[in-house]
């Protein structure tokens, strides 16, 4: 009987599910019921994040509630959830701002605290809706307000300098230059693809060679949330892909990674972390004062697309945002600028001077 071959996304989900099983061994047994209940409505990465966050919560209860000081977290029973008050959860959120564990300091900003409260709300909501607990204090805790931070993007001239730097490698260190010729075409292709389509780094590394359709200038990707989507690329991306694929044909990939478009120096599918590092390496040369990440390249594309089209719904669709309000939030400043520029477009009366 032939062994089933799993694609990148299936392998990733399997790895995440196995990791979750290990994490559940250190959580209260009732958490297994919760994660089984949300299995079909959440991504595997989300479940791992929830497990990590719930681990911090139960550790906080153990350390700060004398009644549970000598009880192993694995032995907590579900009735503990009914003994926790709104004030307990608020104290936990305050604790998250700064705490020490295993001699390491941990700091959470607004987004980190909000994510950890979301994990609690999801767990409490599941058990409350299934009538396994009497109350839902997590739903009564106000969600921390997120203050908007400055959105960092690359300017047009910075995009040109970035791609020029990747091609030349002129300002790389001696050590970096040793590998530059081996990775130049790949790195140019990755950065051109990110800047020219706005896809997420996870979507980029998951592309297989067979996902590229040059006839229709399209690529099949797996979006956040697990669904497939088709994105289209322009001439510059096409040229970068063709140049890299000529080199890719000469490589001998690891058998388990033979379908992957982008390979590491070990001839395995390149990782998200590796792409983050290469973006930081090149961007740090051309714009050291900006903290550029793959997500900032995505924002750069979205900004340029919106400036050219003025169509926020098109931008939302291309970027894979399920809610257009998410897109509007990121490009509100541009929207306001467009509104200001349009203030005199509609004329009420003819100008007497004309």
N, C-alpha and C positions, 0 to 999 in steps of 0.2 A: 504494500500500500504506500503510495507516494506521500511524502511529508509536505504539509501545506506550507507554502512560502508566504510570509507576512510582509506587507509593505512597511515603510518607515513609520507611518502613523499607527498602524496596528501594533508594531513592536513597541513603540513608545507607550501606548496604552497598557500593554501587558506589563512592561517594566514599572509603570506607575502603580498599577493594581497590586503587583507583588510588593512594592515599597509600602503601599498603604496597609497591606496585611501585616507587615512587620511593625508599623507604627501603631496599629490597633492593639498589639500585644501589651503596650504600656499604657493604654487608655482604659477607662471603665468598660466592662463588658457590654453595657447597654449602648455604647457608641457604635458597636457593630451593627445593631439594628438600624440606627440612624443612617449610617453610610450605605447600608443596603437599600434603604428607602429612597435615597437621593441619587442612586447610581444612574438611573436613566434620564435624569434631568440636569446633571452637572458634568463638566469635563473632568477627566482624571486628575489634571493638574489642580483644579479647584478643590477636589476632595483631599488631596495631599496637603494643600494650604490650610484647609479646615482642620485636618488632623493635627497639624503642627500647632495651630492657634489654640485648639481645644486643650492640647497638652499643656500649654502655658497657663491656661485658665485653671485647670484642675491642680496644677502644681502650686498656683497662687492660693487656692482654697486650702490645700494641705499645709502650706507654710504659715498661713495667717489665721486659720480657724483651729483653736485648740482641740475641738472635738474630733478633728481628722488628722491630727499631728502624727499619730501612731498607726494610721490606717494606710495601707498601700493603695495608691491611686487605682490600680487594677481591681481593687475590692470595693470601690465606691459603688453604691447601688443607686438606682434611678430616683429614689426618694430624696436624694441630696438636692435635686433640682428644685423641689418644692420648699426646701429649707433656705434657699438663697433668695435674698431680697433685692429690690431695686438698688438700695444703698450699697449692698455688697458688690454689685456689678459696677456701680459708679466708682467705688474704691478700687476695683480692679483696673478700670480704665485710667485712673490716676496713677496707679502702680506701673502701668505700661510705659509711661513717659520716660521712666528710667528705672531699671532694675539690674541686679547682678545675678548671674547664674554661672556656675562652674568657673568662677574667677574671671568671667567676661562681662563687661558692661553692655547692656542692651538699651538702646534708645528708640522710641517710636514717635514719629511725627503724626500729624493729623490723619494721613492716609493709612498708616500702619494701624493706628487705633481703630479707625473706622472698619478696616478689614477684619480685625479681630472681633469687633462687636458684631459684624455681619455673620461670622462663623457661629457665635453664640445665638444670635437671632434665628439662624437657620435650624440649629439643633433644637432650641426651645420650641420653635414653631412646629417642627415635625412632631415632637412628642405631645405638645398641647393639642394639635389638630387631631391626633390619633387617640386622644383622651387617656394618655398614659401618665400625664401630670395634671395638677389642678390649676396651675397658674402659669403665666408667661411674663415674668418680670423683665426679660430682655427686650420685649416689645415696648415696654414703658420707658426705657432709657432713651433719651434723645440722642440722635446720631450726631457725632461731632461735625461742626461746620468746617468745610474745607475752604481755605482761603486760596484764591487763584494765584498761581505763581507765573512768573514771566515765561512765555513760550519762546523757546530758543530754536531758531532755524538757521539754515545757511543762506547767505545772500547769493545772488547770481554769480558774482565774481568769485566767491568762496567755493562754489560748486566747481567752477572751471579750474581753480587752483588745486582743489582736492583731487580731481581726476588727473590733472597734469602731474601731480606729485606721485600718485600711484603708478603712473606710466613710467616716470623717470627714476623714482627712488633716490633722487639727488640728495635729499636731506636726511636720509635714513642713517642710522648708526652703522658702523662697520659690521657688526654682527647681523643686523637686519638686512644689510645689502647682500650678505652671503646667500640668503634665501629668496631674495627679491626676484631674480630671474625665473625661479621655479614657481613662484606664486603670482607674478605680475598679471598675466592674462586672467587668472581666476579672480584676483582681487579687483581688477578693473571691471570685470563682468558682474561681480557681486554688488559693487557700489553703484554701477550704472543701473542695474536692475532695481535696487532699492530706491534710488533717486528718480528712476524713470517710470516706476509703477506704484510706489507707495506701499508695497506689501510689507507685512511684518517679518521680522527676522526668522521667526519660527516657521513661517510659510515659505520663506526663501530656502532654508536648509532642507526642508521636506520635499523639494522638487526632485522628481526623477527625470531622466533624459526623455522618456516616453511621454512625459507630460507637456512637452514643448511641441507646438504646432506652427511651423513656419509658414505654411500655406495661408493660415488665417491670422498670423501674428498673434497667437494666443498661448497662454500657459494655464494648465489646470492646477489649482492649488487647494490646499485644505485650510479652510478658514478657522479662526478661533471659534470654538464651539463644535468643531468636527465636521461641518458641512463643506461640500466641494463647491468651488466657484471657478469661473473662467475670467482671467484678466487679459488685457490686450497690451501689447508693447509697440513702441515706435521704432523708427529707423536706427537710432543710436543704440538702443537696447539690442535690437536684432544684430547689428554689427558686432557688438561685444560678445553676444552669445555664439555667433558663428566663429569668431576668432578663438574663443575659449574651447569650443567643442572640437576644433581641429587639434588642439593640444590634448584635450580629454581623451581622444581616440588612441593616443600613444601611451596612455597610462594603464597600469595593470592594477585594478582595484581589488581590495579585499573581497573575496567571494560573497560575503554577507552584505557588501555595499556596492555591488556591481551596477545597480540601477541608479545610484545617486548621481545627480548632476554635479554638485560641488564636492570635491574630495580634499581631505587634509593631506599634509605631507606624509602621513602614515597610510595614505590611500584608503582611508575610511571616510564615510560621510562627514562633512565638516559639521561641527557643533555650533549651537547658538552662541556659546561662550567664545569660541574662536572668532566668529564674525564680530562680536562685540569688541574683542581685543584689536582686530585689524582696523575697525572703524576708528577706535580710540587712537591707534598708532598714527594713522595718516591725518586724521582731523586735528590731532594735537600739534602737528607740525604747521598747518596752515592757519589755524585759529585757536591758539592755546588758551585764550580767555573764555572760550565757549566750551561747555561740557557736551560734546557731540556724541550721541549714541545712535544705534540703528533706528530707534524710535524718532529721534530728531530728524533723521533723513526722511522718514515717513511724513512727519509734519511739514518738512520742506516741500515735498511733492504736493501734499494737500493744499498748501498755501499757493503754490504756483498754479495748480490746476484751477483753484477758485478765482485767482486773479485773472486768468485767461478766459474763463467761462462765465463766472458770476453765478453759477448754478450750484447751490448748496446741496441739492438733492442728488445731482450727479456725483459730486465729491463724496457724499455719504455712501452712495452705491459702490463707487470705485474702491473706496477704502474699506468697505465691508462693515460699516457701522449699521447696526440694526435699527438704531434710533437716530433720526436726523438731528435731534437736540444735542446729542453727543458731538456731532460735527459742528453745529452752531456754536457750542461752547468754546471749541478750539479756535474758531475763526471769527469770533464776535468782533474783534478789533478791526478786521478787514471789512466786515459787514458794515460797521459804523462809519468807516472811512468812505465806503461806497455810497452810503446814504447821504453823507455830508456833501460829497461831490455832486450828487444828484439834486441838491436842493433848488437849483435854478433851472433845471431842465424844463419843467412845465411852466409856460408863460401864461399869465392871467390877462395881461393887456399889452398891447404893442408899446414898445419903448418910443416915446415922443422924439428921441434923438435919432431914431433909425429912419 
